[in-house]
Amino acid sequence: METVAAFAEIAEAQLIRSVLEGHGISAVIPNEQTAEIAPPYLWGSGGVKVQVAAEDLAIAREVLATLEKDGPAAAAAESNPDV
């Protein structure tokens, strides 16, 4: 698994995981339970990481680049198209 992004908050990582999965990319948040109950333990290791398979890394980066260009509202719309 390759880290595609890291965040200070678990909610941000979960949102990005949802967006990636919406694009057909399997994504995981290692140490998700630790991030939920004791986030300070992860700050020293680079934050709450979102990881994808190595073969999905390039397309995952493209999806995230599109989100960065379009802003936070795009990420929210991607994860919940009914809004």
N, CA, C and O atoms as a GROMACS GRO file, in nm:
protein
  332
    1MET      N    1   0.085  -0.119   0.000
    1MET     CA    2   0.000   0.000   0.000
    1MET      C    3   0.089   0.124   0.000
    1MET      O    4   0.195   0.128   0.062
    2GLU      N    5   0.042   0.225  -0.072
    2GLU     CA    6   0.114   0.351  -0.084
    2GLU      C    7   0.031   0.465  -0.026
    2GLU      O    8  -0.091   0.469  -0.046
    3THR      N    9   0.095   0.556   0.046
    3THR     CA   10   0.024   0.670   0.103
    3THR      C   11   0.001   0.774  -0.007
    3THR      O   12   0.094   0.820  -0.072
    4VAL      N   13  -0.125   0.808  -0.026
    4VAL     CA   14  -0.162   0.906  -0.127
    4VAL      C   15  -0.188   1.043  -0.063
    4VAL      O   16  -0.178   1.146  -0.131
    5ALA      N   17  -0.220   1.045   0.066
    5ALA     CA   18  -0.245   1.171   0.135
    5ALA      C   19  -0.239   1.148   0.286
    5ALA      O   20  -0.254   1.036   0.334
    6ALA      N   21  -0.217   1.256   0.359
    6ALA     CA   22  -0.217   1.251   0.506
    6ALA      C   23  -0.285   1.377   0.558
    6ALA      O   24  -0.273   1.485   0.500
    7PHE      N   25  -0.356   1.361   0.668
    7PHE     CA   26  -0.436   1.470   0.723
    7PHE      C   27  -0.420   1.479   0.873
    7PHE      O   28  -0.376   1.384   0.938
    8ALA      N   29  -0.455   1.593   0.928
    8ALA     CA   30  -0.450   1.613   1.072
    8ALA      C   31  -0.573   1.554   1.141
    8ALA      O   32  -0.568   1.520   1.259
    9GLU      N   33  -0.683   1.543   1.067
    9GLU     CA   34  -0.809   1.498   1.125
    9GLU      C   35  -0.859   1.372   1.055
    9GLU      O   36  -0.845   1.358   0.934
   10ILE      N   37  -0.918   1.281   1.131
   10ILE     CA   38  -0.972   1.157   1.077
   10ILE      C   39  -1.086   1.185   0.980
   10ILE      O   40  -1.100   1.114   0.880
   11ALA      N   41  -1.167   1.286   1.006
   11ALA     CA   42  -1.281   1.316   0.918
   11ALA      C   43  -1.234   1.350   0.777
   11ALA      O   44  -1.297   1.310   0.679
   12GLU      N   45  -1.124   1.424   0.766
   12GLU     CA   46  -1.071   1.457   0.634
   12GLU      C   47  -1.026   1.332   0.560
   12GLU      O   48  -1.053   1.316   0.441
   13ALA      N   49  -0.957   1.244   0.631
   13ALA     CA   50  -0.910   1.120   0.570
   13ALA      C   51  -1.028   1.033   0.526
   13ALA      O   52  -1.023   0.972   0.420
   14GLN      N   53  -1.132   1.027   0.607
   14GLN     CA   54  -1.249   0.947   0.572
   14GLN      C   55  -1.321   1.005   0.450
   14GLN      O   56  -1.371   0.930   0.366
   15LEU      N   57  -1.325   1.136   0.440
   15LEU     CA   58  -1.387   1.200   0.323
   15LEU      C   59  -1.310   1.165   0.196
   15LEU      O   60  -1.369   1.130   0.094
   16ILE      N   61  -1.177   1.174   0.202
   16ILE     CA   62  -1.096   1.142   0.084
   16ILE      C   63  -1.106   0.994   0.050
   16ILE      O   64  -1.112   0.958  -0.068
   17ARG      N   65  -1.108   0.909   0.151
   17ARG     CA   66  -1.126   0.765   0.124
   17ARG      C   67  -1.258   0.743   0.050
   17ARG      O   68  -1.263   0.665  -0.045
   18SER      N   69  -1.363   0.810   0.093
   18SER     CA   70  -1.493   0.797   0.030
   18SER      C   71  -1.490   0.844  -0.115
   18SER      O   72  -1.548   0.780  -0.203
   19VAL      N   73  -1.424   0.954  -0.140
   19VAL     CA   74  -1.413   1.006  -0.276
   19VAL      C   75  -1.338   0.907  -0.364
   19VAL      O   76  -1.381   0.877  -0.476
   20LEU      N   77  -1.226   0.856  -0.315
   20LEU     CA   78  -1.148   0.760  -0.393
   20LEU      C   79  -1.230   0.634  -0.421
   20LEU      O   80  -1.229   0.584  -0.534
   21GLU      N   81  -1.299   0.584  -0.321
   21GLU     CA   82  -1.380   0.465  -0.341
   21GLU      C   83  -1.494   0.492  -0.440
   21GLU      O   84  -1.534   0.402  -0.513
   22GLY      N   85  -1.544   0.615  -0.441
   22GLY     CA   86  -1.645   0.654  -0.539
   22GLY      C   87  -1.593   0.650  -0.682
   22GLY      O   88  -1.670   0.638  -0.777
   23HIS      N   89  -1.462   0.662  -0.695
   23HIS     CA   90  -1.397   0.652  -0.826
   23HIS      C   91  -1.346   0.511  -0.854
   23HIS      O   92  -1.271   0.489  -0.949
   24GLY      N   93  -1.388   0.416  -0.772
   24GLY     CA   94  -1.349   0.277  -0.794
   24GLY      C   95  -1.210   0.240  -0.745
   24GLY      O   96  -1.155   0.137  -0.783
   25ILE      N   97  -1.152   0.325  -0.659
   25ILE     CA   98  -1.018   0.301  -0.605
   25ILE      C   99  -1.032   0.256  -0.461
   25ILE      O  100  -1.084   0.331  -0.377
   26SER      N  101  -0.988   0.136  -0.432
   26SER     CA  102  -0.992   0.087  -0.295
   26SER      C  103  -0.891   0.163  -0.210
   26SER      O  104  -0.773   0.170  -0.244
   27ALA      N  105  -0.938   0.221  -0.101
   27ALA     CA  106  -0.851   0.301  -0.014
   27ALA      C  107  -0.870   0.259   0.131
   27ALA      O  108  -0.980   0.220   0.172
   28VAL      N  109  -0.764   0.266   0.208
   28VAL     CA  110  -0.769   0.231   0.350
   28VAL      C  111  -0.705   0.342   0.433
   28VAL      O  112  -0.623   0.420   0.386
   29ILE      N  113  -0.746   0.343   0.558
   29ILE     CA  114  -0.685   0.434   0.655
   29ILE      C  115  -0.621   0.345   0.762
   29ILE      O  116  -0.689   0.299   0.853
   30PRO      N  117  -0.489   0.321   0.749
   30PRO     CA  118  -0.425   0.239   0.852
   30PRO      C  119  -0.434   0.310   0.988
   30PRO      O  120  -0.429   0.433   0.994
   31ASN      N  121  -0.447   0.236   1.091
   31ASN     CA  122  -0.458   0.294   1.226
   31ASN      C  123  -0.581   0.383   1.241
   31ASN      O  124  -0.578   0.480   1.316
   32GLU      N  125  -0.688   0.350   1.169
   32GLU     CA  126  -0.810   0.432   1.176
   32GLU      C  127  -0.865   0.439   1.318
   32GLU      O  128  -0.908   0.546   1.362
   33GLN      N  129  -0.862   0.329   1.389
   33GLN     CA  130  -0.915   0.330   1.525
   33GLN      C  131  -0.831   0.418   1.617
   33GLN      O  132  -0.885   0.489   1.702
   34THR      N  133  -0.701   0.414   1.600
   34THR     CA  134  -0.614   0.501   1.680
   34THR      C  135  -0.644   0.647   1.648
   34THR      O  136  -0.649   0.731   1.738
   35ALA      N  137  -0.664   0.678   1.521
   35ALA     CA  138  -0.694   0.815   1.480
   35ALA      C  139  -0.824   0.865   1.541
   35ALA      O  140  -0.838   0.983   1.571
   36GLU      N  141  -0.919   0.775   1.559
   36GLU     CA  142  -1.047   0.814   1.617
   36GLU      C  143  -1.041   0.836   1.766
   36GLU      O  144  -1.106   0.926   1.818
   37ILE      N  145  -0.962   0.755   1.838
   37ILE     CA  146  -0.964   0.766   1.984
   37ILE      C  147  -0.842   0.836   2.043
   37ILE      O  148  -0.849   0.887   2.155
   38ALA      N  149  -0.731   0.840   1.971
   38ALA     CA  150  -0.609   0.902   2.024
   38ALA      C  151  -0.526   0.964   1.911
   38ALA      O  152  -0.414   0.919   1.886
   39PRO      N  153  -0.580   1.066   1.844
   39PRO     CA  154  -0.510   1.122   1.728
   39PRO      C  155  -0.369   1.174   1.756
   39PRO      O  156  -0.285   1.169   1.665
   40PRO      N  157  -0.338   1.222   1.875
   40PRO     CA  158  -0.200   1.271   1.896
   40PRO      C  159  -0.093   1.165   1.872
   40PRO      O  160   0.022   1.199   1.840
   41TYR      N  161  -0.129   1.038   1.886
   41TYR     CA  162  -0.031   0.932   1.863
   41TYR      C  163   0.011   0.924   1.716
   41TYR      O  164   0.119   0.872   1.686
   42LEU      N  165  -0.072   0.972   1.627
   42LEU     CA  166  -0.040   0.966   1.484
   42LEU      C  167   0.028   1.092   1.432
   42LEU      O  168   0.089   1.088   1.325
   43TRP      N  169   0.020   1.202   1.502
   43TRP     CA  170   0.078   1.326   1.453
   43TRP      C  171   0.228   1.314   1.432
   43TRP      O  172   0.282   1.370   1.337
   44GLY      N  173   0.295   1.242   1.520
   44GLY     CA  174   0.439   1.227   1.508
   44GLY      C  175   0.481   1.140   1.390
   44GLY      O  176   0.597   1.145   1.347
   45SER      N  177   0.388   1.062   1.336
   45SER     CA  178   0.421   0.976   1.223
   45SER      C  179   0.367   1.028   1.091
   45SER      O  180   0.360   0.955   0.992
   46GLY      N  181   0.328   1.155   1.088
   46GLY     CA  182   0.283   1.215   0.963
   46GLY      C  183   0.134   1.230   0.949
   46GLY      O  184   0.086   1.264   0.840
   47GLY      N  185   0.058   1.208   1.054
   47GLY     CA  186  -0.086   1.230   1.049
   47GLY      C  187  -0.165   1.106   1.013
   47GLY      O  188  -0.114   0.994   1.014
   48VAL      N  189  -0.290   1.129   0.982
   48VAL     CA  190  -0.383   1.022   0.945
   48VAL      C  191  -0.367   0.998   0.795
   48VAL      O  192  -0.400   1.084   0.714
   49LYS      N  193  -0.317   0.881   0.761
   49LYS     CA  194  -0.282   0.852   0.621
   49LYS      C  195  -0.394   0.779   0.549
   49LYS      O  196  -0.465   0.697   0.606
   50VAL      N  197  -0.406   0.811   0.420
   50VAL     CA  198  -0.496   0.738   0.330
   50VAL      C  199  -0.404   0.665   0.233
   50VAL      O  200  -0.318   0.726   0.169
   51GLN      N  201  -0.425   0.534   0.223
   51GLN     CA  202  -0.339   0.454   0.137
   51GLN      C  203  -0.419   0.380   0.031
   51GLN      O  204  -0.534   0.342   0.052
   52VAL      N  205  -0.354   0.360  -0.085
   52VAL     CA  206  -0.412   0.286  -0.196
   52VAL      C  207  -0.309   0.185  -0.245
   52VAL      O  208  -0.191   0.194  -0.210
   53ALA      N  209  -0.353   0.090  -0.326
   53ALA     CA  210  -0.261  -0.006  -0.385
   53ALA      C  211  -0.166   0.068  -0.479
   53ALA      O  212  -0.203   0.169  -0.540
   54ALA      N  213  -0.044   0.018  -0.492
   54ALA     CA  214   0.057   0.082  -0.575
   54ALA      C  215   0.008   0.105  -0.717
   54ALA      O  216   0.037   0.209  -0.777
   55GLU      N  217  -0.066   0.009  -0.772
   55GLU     CA  218  -0.113   0.024  -0.910
   55GLU      C  219  -0.222   0.130  -0.925
   55GLU      O  220  -0.251   0.172  -1.037
   56ASP      N  221  -0.284   0.174  -0.815
   56ASP     CA  222  -0.387   0.277  -0.819
   56ASP      C  223  -0.334   0.415  -0.781
   56ASP      O  224  -0.408   0.513  -0.784
   57LEU      N  225  -0.206   0.423  -0.746
   57LEU     CA  226  -0.151   0.548  -0.695
   57LEU      C  227  -0.161   0.664  -0.794
   57LEU      O  228  -0.201   0.774  -0.755
   58ALA      N  229  -0.128   0.642  -0.919
   58ALA     CA  230  -0.130   0.751  -1.018
   58ALA      C  231  -0.271   0.807  -1.037
   58ALA      O  232  -0.289   0.929  -1.038
   59ILE      N  233  -0.370   0.720  -1.052
   59ILE     CA  234  -0.506   0.768  -1.072
   59ILE      C  235  -0.561   0.833  -0.945
   59ILE      O  236  -0.637   0.929  -0.953
   60ALA      N  237  -0.523   0.782  -0.829
   60ALA     CA  238  -0.566   0.843  -0.702
   60ALA      C  239  -0.510   0.985  -0.691
   60ALA      O  240  -0.580   1.076  -0.647
   61ARG      N  241  -0.386   1.002  -0.731
   61ARG     CA  242  -0.326   1.137  -0.729
   61ARG      C  243  -0.398   1.230  -0.825
   61ARG      O  244  -0.415   1.349  -0.796
   62GLU      N  245  -0.439   1.178  -0.940
   62GLU     CA  246  -0.515   1.261  -1.036
   62GLU      C  247  -0.648   1.304  -0.976
   62GLU      O  248  -0.687   1.420  -0.989
   63VAL      N  249  -0.717   1.212  -0.910
   63VAL     CA  250  -0.845   1.245  -0.846
   63VAL      C  251  -0.824   1.352  -0.741
   63VAL      O  252  -0.901   1.449  -0.734
   64LEU      N  253  -0.721   1.338  -0.658
   64LEU     CA  254  -0.695   1.437  -0.553
   64LEU      C  255  -0.654   1.571  -0.612
   64LEU      O  256  -0.690   1.675  -0.558
   65ALA      N  257  -0.579   1.570  -0.720
   65ALA     CA  258  -0.539   1.695  -0.785
   65ALA      C  259  -0.662   1.769  -0.837
   65ALA      O  260  -0.669   1.892  -0.828
   66THR      N  261  -0.758   1.696  -0.890
   66THR     CA  262  -0.882   1.757  -0.937
   66THR      C  263  -0.958   1.820  -0.821
   66THR      O  264  -1.013   1.929  -0.833
   67LEU      N  265  -0.960   1.750  -0.707
   67LEU     CA  266  -1.028   1.804  -0.589
   67LEU      C  267  -0.960   1.931  -0.540
   67LEU      O  268  -1.027   2.027  -0.503
   68GLU      N  269  -0.827   1.932  -0.540
   68GLU     CA  270  -0.754   2.051  -0.496
   68GLU      C  271  -0.785   2.169  -0.587
   68GLU      O  272  -0.801   2.282  -0.540
   69LYS      N  273  -0.794   2.143  -0.716
   69LYS     CA  274  -0.821   2.249  -0.811
   69LYS      C  275  -0.962   2.304  -0.793
   69LYS      O  276  -0.984   2.425  -0.801
   70ASP      N  277  -1.058   2.214  -0.768
   70ASP     CA  278  -1.198   2.254  -0.757
   70ASP      C  279  -1.238   2.300  -0.617
   70ASP      O  280  -1.343   2.363  -0.601
   71GLY      N  281  -1.157   2.270  -0.516
   71GLY     CA  282  -1.183   2.318  -0.381
   71GLY      C  283  -1.260   2.220  -0.294
   71GLY      O  284  -1.303   2.115  -0.342
   72PRO      N  285  -1.278   2.253  -0.165
   72PRO     CA  286  -1.342   2.165  -0.068
   72PRO      C  287  -1.486   2.130  -0.103
   72PRO      O  288  -1.531   2.019  -0.073
   73ALA      N  289  -1.558   2.220  -0.167
   73ALA     CA  290  -1.697   2.191  -0.202
   73ALA      C  291  -1.704   2.074  -0.298
   73ALA      O  292  -1.800   1.997  -0.295
   74ALA      N  293  -1.605   2.061  -0.384
   74ALA     CA  294  -1.602   1.950  -0.480
   74ALA      C  295  -1.588   1.818  -0.407
   74ALA      O  296  -1.652   1.719  -0.445
   75ALA      N  297  -1.507   1.814  -0.304
   75ALA     CA  298  -1.489   1.690  -0.227
   75ALA      C  299  -1.620   1.651  -0.159
   75ALA      O  300  -1.657   1.534  -0.158
   76ALA      N  301  -1.690   1.748  -0.103
   76ALA     CA  302  -1.817   1.719  -0.038
   76ALA      C  303  -1.919   1.670  -0.138
   76ALA      O  304  -1.995   1.577  -0.110
   77ALA      N  305  -1.923   1.732  -0.255
   77ALA     CA  306  -2.018   1.690  -0.359
   77ALA      C  307  -1.982   1.551  -0.411
   77ALA      O  308  -2.072   1.472  -0.440
   78GLU      N  309  -1.853   1.521  -0.423
   78GLU     CA  310  -1.808   1.390  -0.471
   78GLU      C  311  -1.852   1.280  -0.376
   78GLU      O  312  -1.894   1.173  -0.420
   79SER      N  313  -1.842   1.305  -0.246
   79SER     CA  314  -1.874   1.200  -0.149
   79SER      C  315  -2.023   1.187  -0.123
   79SER      O  316  -2.068   1.085  -0.072
   80ASN      N  317  -2.100   1.290  -0.158
   80ASN     CA  318  -2.244   1.285  -0.137
   80ASN      C  319  -2.314   1.353  -0.254
   80ASN      O  320  -2.351   1.470  -0.243
   81PRO      N  321  -2.332   1.283  -0.366
   81PRO     CA  322  -2.388   1.344  -0.486
   81PRO      C  323  -2.532   1.389  -0.472
   81PRO      O  324  -2.581   1.462  -0.558
   82ASP      N  325  -2.603   1.347  -0.367
   82ASP     CA  326  -2.741   1.387  -0.349
   82ASP      C  327  -2.755   1.527  -0.291
   82ASP      O  328  -2.866   1.580  -0.285
   83VAL      N  329  -2.646   1.587  -0.250
   83VAL     CA  330  -2.651   1.720  -0.188
   83VAL      C  331  -2.650   1.826  -0.293
   83VAL      O  332  -2.654   1.945  -0.261
   0.00000   0.00000   0.00000
